[in-house]
Amino acid sequence: MHADALEGEPMDIRRVQMTGGSSFVVTLPKEWTTTMKVKKNDPVRVIAQPDGTLLITVNISDDQVQRAKEFDVSTCTNAPFLFRSLIGTYIAGYSAITIHSRTRLPPFVRMVVRDFTQMTIGQEVMEESDTTIRIKDLLSPSELSFENTLKRMFVLVRAMHRDAITAAATGDRELAREVVDEDRDVDRLHWLIARQTNMIMRNASLSKKMGVTLVTASNNAVASRILERIGDHAVRIARNALVLAEHPCEEEVSEQLRSASEHALGILERAVASLFSRDVRLANQTIEESRQADVLCEGLHTLALAQPAGAAIALGYIAESIRRLGEYSGDIAESVINDVIDQEG
């Protein structure tokens, strides 16, 4: 192969040539070869993508590209900002993080690092001194599949929602608090999927290793985000259950709560089933059913209006969260249809 450039054209179109009577050849853009420092006889890797395109890369191995990020906290005093920055670095796919200070590390930094390593998967402190903390990723992104992580998220958010509704119907404060605490587990799984998706977008060979296309990885990230939001609504129900503990629900209200909740959970279960089976008919059925959740929630709203002010407001919020559960389930089903149609071409 040799490198040249086509000038004066809005798109870089290259003609396929034949050499040796059987091999097809396409020249590489000169600007790219210069940027990537490709010279004569250097090896490059050609990877066929599921959509028919070809990826050419100078990275000829399957090894994960190591990316490092450094934070100077010499003048940092905002713990939440540092934590968010670390989470952002994790999601972006960095494999090594260094936190350093020109003087002794502020005390809050070690607490932030502790919370960060506890709330992320695969992040461990490898070196620590008075002025520096080094964190390394010990987990290969291909070790945990998207499907297994999504299934774990689904099991968690379904249990959280059921427990939150039970807490609201029975006034169980301890159960409501447990739901709030469990949201951390959902967040860490969601961040893992976001991280894997970003790493795949940067390294297409990783998508082949994990057995997913870029489009499917993107849709899995969407499903993860939706499940994370469903978990947030379970927390919202649990917090309002603490309010209802001061105003016990009437039996009719409790039954309506459970009925609307189970109907919405049934829609979620079918949406997730269509996600893993790639069943567009089931996905379409789920979308139709998701619209019916509004009717059940309207009945719950009507019952709420007859309750004392504090209980009425809490029940109104809970009814809205149940409605959103059905709505989010429809969103998952829509992403399934979009993904399957895209793959079928």
C-alpha positions in Angstrom: 0.0 0.0 0.0 1.1 3.6 -0.5 -0.3 6.9 0.8 -1.6 9.8 -1.1 -4.4 12.4 -0.8 -7.3 13.5 -2.9 -7.5 17.3 -2.8 -10.3 19.6 -3.5 -13.1 17.1 -2.9 -15.7 17.4 -0.1 -15.4 13.6 0.5 -12.3 11.4 0.3 -13.4 8.9 -2.3 -10.8 6.3 -3.4 -11.0 3.8 -6.2 -10.3 0.1 -5.6 -7.4 -1.2 -7.7 -6.2 -4.7 -8.3 -2.6 -5.9 -7.9 -1.1 -9.3 -8.6 -4.3 -10.4 -10.5 -6.3 -11.2 -7.3 -5.7 -8.7 -4.5 -7.7 -5.5 -4.2 -5.9 -2.4 -3.0 -7.1 1.0 -1.6 -4.5 3.7 -0.8 -4.4 5.3 2.7 -4.9 9.1 3.2 -1.6 10.8 3.6 -2.8 13.0 6.4 -3.9 10.0 8.4 -0.6 8.1 7.8 1.3 11.2 8.9 -0.8 11.7 12.1 -0.5 8.0 13.0 3.2 7.9 12.0 2.6 5.0 9.6 5.6 4.2 7.5 6.3 1.7 4.7 6.0 -1.9 5.7 4.4 -1.0 9.0 1.5 -3.4 10.0 -2.0 -2.1 10.3 -5.1 -4.0 11.4 -8.2 -4.2 9.3 -11.4 -5.1 11.2 -14.7 -5.9 9.4 -17.6 -4.2 11.2 -21.1 -5.7 11.4 -22.5 -2.9 9.2 -20.2 -3.7 6.4 -17.6 -1.0 7.0 -13.9 -1.6 7.6 -11.9 -0.2 10.5 -8.2 0.4 9.9 -6.1 0.8 13.1 -2.5 0.8 14.0 -3.4 -1.1 17.2 -2.7 -4.7 16.0 -3.4 -6.4 19.3 -6.5 -7.0 21.4 -4.9 -5.4 24.4 -6.9 -2.7 26.1 -5.6 0.8 25.4 -4.3 2.2 28.7 -5.5 5.7 29.4 -4.4 7.7 32.4 -6.0 10.8 34.1 -4.5 13.0 36.8 -6.1 15.4 39.3 -4.3 18.1 41.1 -6.3 18.7 44.3 -3.8 21.2 45.8 -6.5 23.9 45.9 -9.6 21.7 45.7 -12.1 22.1 48.6 -15.3 20.7 47.0 -15.7 17.0 47.8 -18.9 16.4 45.7 -17.1 17.9 42.6 -14.1 15.6 43.1 -16.4 12.6 43.4 -18.3 13.5 40.3 -15.0 14.1 38.4 -13.8 10.6 39.4 -17.1 9.0 38.3 -16.8 10.9 35.0 -13.3 9.6 34.6 -14.5 6.0 35.3 -17.3 6.2 32.8 -15.0 7.7 30.2 -13.0 4.5 30.4 -9.7 5.6 32.0 -7.7 2.7 33.3 -5.5 4.6 35.8 -6.2 7.7 37.9 -3.7 9.7 39.9 -4.7 12.2 42.6 -1.9 14.4 43.8 -1.3 17.5 45.8 1.7 19.8 46.1 1.3 19.5 49.9 -0.4 16.9 52.1 -3.6 15.6 50.6 -6.7 17.3 52.2 -8.5 14.8 54.6 -11.7 14.8 52.5 -9.9 13.4 49.5 -9.3 10.0 51.1 -13.0 9.8 52.0 -14.0 10.6 48.5 -11.6 8.0 47.1 -13.0 5.4 49.5 -16.6 6.2 48.4 -15.5 6.1 44.7 -13.8 2.7 44.9 -16.8 1.3 46.9 -19.3 2.5 44.3 -17.5 1.4 41.2 -16.6 -2.0 39.9 -12.9 -2.9 39.4 -11.4 0.3 40.8 -8.7 -0.3 43.5 -6.2 1.9 45.3 -2.7 0.6 44.3 -0.5 3.2 45.8 -1.0 5.8 48.6 1.2 8.4 50.2 0.8 11.7 52.0 0.6 13.6 48.6 -0.5 11.0 46.1 -3.2 8.3 45.5 -3.1 6.0 42.5 -6.1 4.1 41.4 -6.1 1.3 38.9 -8.8 -0.6 37.0 -8.4 -4.3 37.7 -11.4 -5.4 35.6 -11.3 -6.3 31.9 -14.3 -4.8 30.2 -15.0 -8.1 28.4 -15.3 -10.0 31.7 -18.8 -8.9 32.4 -21.4 -9.1 29.6 -24.0 -6.4 29.0 -26.7 -8.9 29.2 -25.7 -10.2 32.6 -25.3 -6.7 34.0 -28.7 -5.6 32.6 -30.3 -8.8 34.1 -28.9 -8.0 37.5 -30.1 -4.4 37.2 -33.6 -5.6 36.3 -33.7 -8.0 39.3 -32.6 -5.2 41.6 -35.0 -2.5 40.4 -38.0 -4.9 40.3 -37.3 -6.0 44.0 -36.8 -2.3 45.0 -40.1 -1.3 43.4 -42.0 -4.2 45.1 -40.5 -3.5 48.5 -41.2 0.2 48.2 -44.9 -0.5 47.4 -45.1 -2.9 50.3 -43.6 -0.3 52.6 -46.1 2.3 51.4 -49.0 -0.1 51.9 -47.9 -1.3 55.3 -46.1 1.6 56.8 -42.9 -0.4 57.1 -40.2 2.3 57.6 -37.2 -0.1 57.8 -38.1 -1.6 54.4 -38.4 1.8 52.9 -34.9 2.8 54.1 -33.5 -0.5 52.7 -34.9 0.5 49.3 -33.1 3.8 49.4 -29.8 2.1 50.3 -30.1 -0.4 47.5 -30.1 2.3 44.9 -26.3 2.5 45.2 -26.0 -1.0 43.7 -28.1 0.0 40.7 -26.0 3.1 40.1 -22.7 1.1 40.2 -24.1 -1.3 37.5 -25.3 1.5 35.4 -21.9 3.2 35.5 -20.3 0.0 34.5 -22.4 -0.3 31.4 -21.8 3.4 30.6 -18.1 2.7 31.0 -18.1 -0.4 28.7 -20.1 1.5 26.1 -17.6 4.4 26.0 -14.7 1.9 25.8 -16.3 0.1 22.9 -16.9 3.4 21.0 -13.2 4.2 21.4 -12.0 0.6 20.6 -14.1 -1.1 17.9 -12.2 -4.4 18.3 -13.6 -4.6 21.9 -17.1 -4.8 20.5 -16.1 -7.9 18.5 -14.5 -9.4 21.6 -17.7 -8.8 23.7 -19.9 -10.0 20.9 -22.0 -6.8 20.5 -22.3 -4.3 17.7 -21.8 -0.5 18.3 -25.6 0.0 17.8 -26.5 -2.8 20.3 -24.0 -1.4 22.8 -25.6 2.0 22.5 -29.1 0.5 22.9 -27.9 -1.4 26.0 -26.7 1.8 27.5 -30.1 3.3 26.9 -31.8 0.4 28.6 -29.4 0.7 31.5 -30.2 4.4 31.9 -34.0 3.6 31.9 -33.5 0.9 34.5 -31.5 3.3 36.6 -34.3 5.8 36.4 -36.8 3.1 37.4 -34.6 2.5 40.5 -34.8 6.2 41.2 -38.5 6.1 41.2 -38.5 3.1 43.5 -36.5 5.4 45.9 -39.0 8.1 45.4 -41.8 5.7 46.3 -39.9 4.6 49.4 -39.3 8.2 50.6 -43.1 8.8 50.2 -43.8 5.6 52.1 -42.0 7.1 55.1 -44.6 10.0 54.9 -47.5 7.5 54.6 -46.2 5.7 57.7 -47.6 8.7 59.6 -50.9 8.4 57.8 -51.7 4.6 57.4 -53.5 3.7 54.1 -57.0 2.5 54.0 -57.4 -1.1 52.7 -58.9 0.0 49.5 -55.9 2.3 48.8 -53.4 -0.4 49.7 -55.1 -2.8 47.3 -55.1 -0.2 44.5 -51.4 0.5 45.1 -50.5 -3.2 44.8 -52.7 -3.7 41.8 -51.3 -0.7 39.8 -47.8 -1.6 40.8 -48.0 -5.3 39.7 -49.6 -4.3 36.4 -46.7 -1.9 35.7 -44.1 -4.5 36.8 -45.7 -7.0 34.4 -45.2 -4.5 31.6 -41.5 -4.0 32.7 -41.0 -7.8 32.8 -42.3 -8.2 29.2 -40.2 -5.2 28.0 -37.0 -6.7 29.5 -37.9 -10.2 28.0 -38.3 -8.6 24.6 -34.9 -6.9 25.1 -33.1 -10.2 25.7 -35.0 -12.3 23.2 -35.1 -9.5 20.6 -38.8 -10.2 20.1 -40.3 -7.3 18.2 -43.9 -8.6 18.5 -43.5 -8.8 22.3 -41.9 -5.4 22.3 -44.8 -4.0 20.3 -47.3 -5.6 22.7 -45.5 -4.0 25.6 -45.7 -0.6 24.1 -49.5 -1.0 23.7 -49.8 -2.2 27.3 -47.7 0.7 28.7 -50.4 3.1 27.7 -52.9 1.2 29.9 -50.9 2.0 33.0 -52.3 5.6 32.9 -55.8 4.3 33.6 -54.9 2.5 36.7 -52.9 5.4 38.0 -55.8 7.8 37.4 -57.9 5.6 39.7 -55.2 5.8 42.3 -55.0 9.6 42.0 -58.8 9.7 42.6 -58.5 7.7 45.8 -55.6 9.9 46.9 -57.7 13.0 46.8 -60.0 11.6 49.5 -57.1 11.2 51.9 -55.7 13.7 54.4 -53.4 16.4 52.8 -50.1 14.8 53.7 -51.2 11.3 52.6 -52.8 12.6 49.4 -49.6 14.3 48.3 -47.5 11.3 49.0 -49.9 9.0 47.2 -50.0 11.4 44.2 -46.2 11.1 43.9 -46.3 7.3 44.2 -49.0 7.1 41.5 -46.9 9.2 39.2 -43.9 6.9 39.8 -46.0 3.8 39.0 -47.1 5.6 35.8 -43.6 6.4 34.9 -42.6 2.7 35.4 -45.1 1.7 32.6 -43.9 4.6 30.4 -40.2 3.6 30.8 -41.0 0.0 30.0 -42.5 1.2 26.7 -39.3 3.1 26.1 -37.2 -0.1 26.5 -39.6 -1.9 24.1 -39.2 0.9 21.5 -35.4 0.6 21.7 -35.7 -3.1 21.0 -37.7 -2.5 17.8 -35.2 0.1 16.7 -32.2 -2.2 17.3 -33.7 -5.2 15.6 -34.8 -3.3 12.5 -31.4 -1.7 12.3 -29.6 -5.1 12.5 -32.0 -6.6 9.9 -30.9 -3.8 7.5 
